[in-house]
Every structure is written in C-alpha cells, then in structure tokens.
C-alpha cells in the first residue's frame, strides 16, 4: 500500500539491523507535509509550509532498545540508520522473517486539504475573525489558526510485518480577548479531526462565536473560591480530567515500573459502579484515531474501566510482551524521531444515566468547571492539577456567577472514586498530549460528571 | 552548511521572492535511558534541514524541508514564495539588515560585534563513547538508590547530548555560522513511606558530559522524593512563600515570554504599556544574556543572524526594555535587541528571551527561610501551561513543598495551589538568595531562590 519503502529495501535494512544479533528489528518510515496559517490583527500571517521525510530503526536485544533515526528516505539513509542502531551489538547475526504486506484501510478522507486552494483557507480565517469580533464590542483582539497535516507512514519488522497508514488531520482554533476597563479575559475553542477539509463544511465560524462568548462571559467574573467543595465537570474537554488523572496511570510503561498508582490494581474497584470508560483508536474520523498504531498493530476499542472496576491497561508491543498479553494498539510516536511508547488515543467516560441539570441541582454550594485550559499529572503519585478556562459558582443547585483563574487540584485515586454522577450527555474534543517529550493528537470525551469533593485553588479564602 | 543556506536563498529569489533568508542546521545527537541497573534504550541520530523565509513586497512566508538535493531545494523555494503570496501585507515585514559582516572566517574587516571568544563547544562530547555516557546514566540511578533506603527505584535515568552546526544567510548580506554542543542528565526518583509513593527530580546540564555530576543529580532526586514522604495539605491562607530555584525559574521563564515585544505590541502581555514603570521590588533584577559562556541558550547571533548581547530587563524595580527581533523592532521604531528565538529549521524565528539571569542577593537559603518566618517553601509547581493567563499574568498553579515554621523547614506539603499575578508577585519579592543555578524548564534561566512577601495558598 505504500511507496515509502520497497519490500526489498525493508528486508535489506532489517537484515543490516540484525547483523550484530538481537531479538527484533523494525524500520519506521514517514513522509509528512503540513500547512499552517493564522490571522491576527485581522491580517493573514505566519503562513508556513513544511515537508519532511525520515526513518527510525530500532533493534531490541536483551532488554535494551537500540535506536537510530535519520532525515531522508534514500535506501542509503535507511541502511546507515540500521548500522547505527546495530553498532553496539556484536553477537551472531539474526535472520528477519520474510515480509508479508498487511492490508490497511486508512480513515476515509473526502476532500484532501492539499487540493483546496490556499485562498479558501485564508477566507475561512477571515470569517472566523469577523464572526468572533462581531460577537460583542468588548472583543478587543482575536487570533485564529488553521493547520493541515498529512503523514504517510510505513512500518516493517523482523516478524514479517509490512504495513502502513495515510493520516490526514485538520484543526482550527480561535482565541478571543475581551476587555472592559482594566479587566481582561480570554476564551478559546478548537475544532479538529482525522478528516479532510470536509470537517469545515458545517459552519466552522461557530467556534469563533463560542470563543468570544466565553471571553465576554468572563468579564463579569469574580474571584474563584479556594477550598474543598463538590465540583461538576463539563462535557467534552472536561474529559481531559479522566485523561490526566486516570488515563496516564493506565499506560503500561508507567505501571510496569511501579510509577503508576494503578500498578497492581487490575480487577480492583477504582471508581463507583456508575463509571465505565474506554480508549478507542478506531472512532471514525476522530482526532485521536489511526488505522494502525505506530508499530503496525491495528487500533481498537479497549474497555479500561467496567462498572468501576479496572479491567485493562494500555499497551505497546514491548510492554504487552512483558505482561504476556496482546498489544492494544496504543504504541504511538510523535514522529520517526521518537521511540513508540504506550499512549492514549481517544479516551472517554461512557455516558451514564443522570440528566446534566439534575447533577447540578443536587449541589448546594460548589464549583462548575465548564472547560479546562489543560492539566498535568504525576502518574507515580497520582497528584494532578487542572487549569479551569471557564468556571462558575454553584449556589443553591444553580450555576451562578463566573469565576476567573481557578485551578483544580487533587489525587487521582481519591478523585476518581469520588465521581458520584455521570451525565447522559456526551461530547468529544481534541487535545495534544505530551509525554516523554513527545506530542500526539488525542481525543477526550465525556458528559457532565460530578466529583463529590475536590480542592479548588482560587484566591477567595 | 553555509553553502546550503546560500543555495536556498538563491533558489528562493529565483522563485520570485524579493528577499529571502535561509536557516540551515545539521546535528548529531544521542540519548541513553537507564532503568533497573540496565540500559533501557540507546539512541543515535542525525538531523539536517533548512527553513526559508521569503518576502514578496510586504508579504512574508515560510517553508522548510529535509530534501537537500537541488530539486528538493527548488521545490522548497517555490513553497516559500507561495506561502508569502497567501499572507496579507504587513508594513513592518521585511528581512533583517546586516549590522556588520558576521562570520569571522569570511575575511575582510573583522567584525567588532562578533564575539570571537564565545566557545560553545565541549570536546568531551566527541571523546566520550556510548559506553561511557551509558555508565554516566547508570551512575545517576545508582546515586539515587544509594542516597536513601526509602528510594524504591527511579522511573528512568537519562543522559542526552547534541552537537549542532547552524548557518544563517540572507539576501540582504547576513552570513553567520556557528557550532555548539550541549548535554543534560536527569532522573525521577521514587520514594516510598507511610503508605504512599513520592517522586523527586534531579538534573544537571552543561556543554559536555565532563561537566555533569552524576552523583549530585541522583542525590538531588532522592532528597526531593524522600523529603515529601508523609506530606499533607496546608490550610488555605495568605502567607510568605519561598520559591526554590527550580520554581523561581519557571516563573522567570514566563516573565521572559511576557517581555517579548510581540506579545506586548499585540496587547497580550501583562507588561504592555509598563516600559519605564515600576514593575518589581528592587530585590528582583533580571538580565537577558545570550552570550553567557555557560548558558544553554547562548549563541553568537540570534535566530535571524543579529548579534546576541546582554540586556537589563528589570533593574532598580523598573522595566528597562522589552525584547525585540527585526519585525517587532521596526514596528516599535527601534532596532532588534538580538532576541529572535528559533526552535530549529522547522519553525520560523519569533521574539523571545535567550538566557535569563536573575541577580543574587545576600541571604543563603537558611537566611531566606528565617526571613520568611512562617509560610511555605515551594519546591515544585505543576500546571504552568494551563494555570497562567498569558494576557493578564494571573496564575493559579499546583504546588508542593515544605512548611516553614519559626524560620525553618518543617512538615512536607502537597496538593495545594499558589495564586497571584506576575506583576504583583515581582512587586512582592522581598529577597533573592545568594546561590543561583541553571534551570532549563520552559526556557533557559539562572536564578537563586526567591522570597515572596505574600501569596495565596489554597489547600484544605
């Protein structure tokens, strides 16, 4: 299926990689093309076009991974990388198995972004700019960005696998700034998918109005409360809470090093029975989806929490072999310059039974985190922190005034157990997740959920 | 490298650009990850590529690529010109002008602004074999384990280095080329006690492996992890806070970003409109110095070929200057301060700090804690990318550390937040410590610990 590497070249590279011994060798080839542009001060700028190609070769031997990568896809480049990876190995050579090509169906792309005239992309940004600015006279600045990326990959290994994928992603984002006197607030919104330009056929300008609306709402914000209280988390990007506080701790590399609070907890009740969660790399055209992972394993839907019980970790090839289980298709890498590690794809809490309004109505005094700016967790201790980009007080069972500058902080074992309501609404959002210096696109999702008690770090004591 | 950059500039002008600038780089890098007394992974790599800025009239565009054949460079040049045609006109857009001839080996008059003595390469990188740097990573892990019986392991001990050569050429006559090396080592120790697990980071950096102290990196990780055993939440209150050097550096890096003229000119910096105003207590002094021989971000020229220099940013409590590149300098009616940052050939230059140096004060750490009396010693922060509003400087970030009681460190604390805004925090600095260290988190910063008079601490 792909022209990145000829089977004969792949076999030659794998043979060179195993020339000094080793149990396993792999070559990962990639050709990438991207275009990004932005509008700022109502002017199209920062137009950037990138084209890159390269390969990474790894050899596994006695528990050590030997890895080399190179810019360029000439057979000479690939053989050089194989030689570098094998340089420290001096045992007898091992023989790769004959390659068999796997048939892979990439995610369907209707309209290739590269076939759309650049002027249409510039027009799209002008529309975002005018829609956001006309949302209110207090919108003082607006920036919007457009990004398209195509990554063709091929992976061949000494077990005889030869596979590939063709990935196209499009994403737009808007950040609006609202001012009233000395008060300044920001609001942002994004839309993205593993999709072609057809992603933007259905009123993309709505995200500009949503971003501007958030900034305008926050102009009326008061100080955020400080202290422990019930917290209702919004749908969509609220799922970053689950991604950070639980998802990272389920990645098998952390688990196997004892650097996850979920180590040794397989089968244990880690949440209330109302909570079921998945990692699903096959959701059609979703931002975190791929047809195969970056080791050639087909992506799949993995239930990680079933009725509150921990039922699976997320594996790449190496960690799956260590646990004696099948890989879950979570071996991902930012590019050919990186080694694959277990990563989430699209991670979400499945819809529950509760009406979102009822979840709020049961809270006498609490905090509503409608959306987050992002979050961070230490998987080893489970300590997490989230920046709230849009937050409100809950008073007498109703969402009341907006709050600025709140942070949520806690420990994931306690906070996951403290989720006592899961809404029947559901939404997916796009994110970019960083781990071990590698960024990959991930989807996060959920409906409204409520945490019985959580620390809100505001300034109002 | 310089020949490649020249070729790219010529091709871009031939493709229809009025002016062009090329940034070409090539590097060799390696990385060792150790765990459990064994090498987990060993990486060797090369990168090479070129990025081109093209100007057509008042329109600017950018393209990069890794195909360095003649056909590849022609295709890259065509893409660069095409991106410029998509952009709108901007009256301040245009290539940097050369202040003087820059490359010392091109001949002619030697350029007084060229920092001849700036040696940023350490030969030990080339001299240390893969086995020897692997042993360094293993020693970091051993040092962490041997430092304290409560250290149960490390997540990873990592050593990485790189040697790169960079060339910048423009159609306006800039020609610069330089080399630099760099390396770092770190580990995250895991300590166990009182039914919980704690982590602690130890790190070091330098121009080459000979500069790294493996034992000290391991000891620091162990000390940071074990001192957190048994941590509880502090009560919510306003109180004095001492930021250790790693935490202070994270905030200083944020301040450096907010002092970039781009954010200022577009109204997206808490320091906009404050040039010449009082923005800090006199105890807080910070310089940007792109020529510090020990600085991880040092280079003779910035990302568009303008000579680096040393600049006072905040001094005597006053905001002295913003950081300018060519574009923002023109827009402000001044000139570049040599502050065009560059993440590599895959990104166009943008204004930013090089090395930020915070001046030291008279008190050592014990002195700062004594001065604080009763408060919190913050040794780690989390969530800086999501907890700070870059426009207003307001922040609320997760923190952990130790209580300060009667001027000395007491019980460990976790799961709390500290909140303020950048300008209020600078005005509340009461003292800077006497010992500074390099910290590479989110920027390159050399800072001592800082005592802040009051911040909001939110815990239980």
Interface residues (C-beta under 8 A of the other chain):
Chain A: X37 X40 X41 X43 X44 X45 X46 X47 X48 X49 X50 X51 X52 X53 X54 X63 X64 X65 X66 X67 X68 X69 X70 X71 X72 X84 X85 X87 X88 X118 X119 X121 X122 X140 X141 X177 X184 X185 X186 X224 X226 X227 X228 X254 X257 X258 X259 X261 X337 X339 X372 X373 X374 X375 X376 X378 X380 X381 X383 X384 X385 X386 X387 X389 X404 X405 X406 X407 X409 X410 X411 X455 X456 X457 X458 X459 X461
Chain B: X35 X38 X39 X40 X41 X42 X43 X44 X45 X46 X47 X48 X49 X60 X61 X62 X63 X64 X65 X66 X67 X75 X76 X79 X80 X82 X83 X84 X86 X87 X88 X89 X90 X130 X131 X152 X153 X155 X156 X188 X190 X196 X197 X198 X199 X233 X236 X237 X238 X266 X267 X268 X346 X347 X348 X382 X383 X385 X386 X387 X388 X389 X391 X392 X394 X395 X396 X397 X398 X400 X414 X415 X416 X417 X418 X419 X420 X456 X458 X459 X460
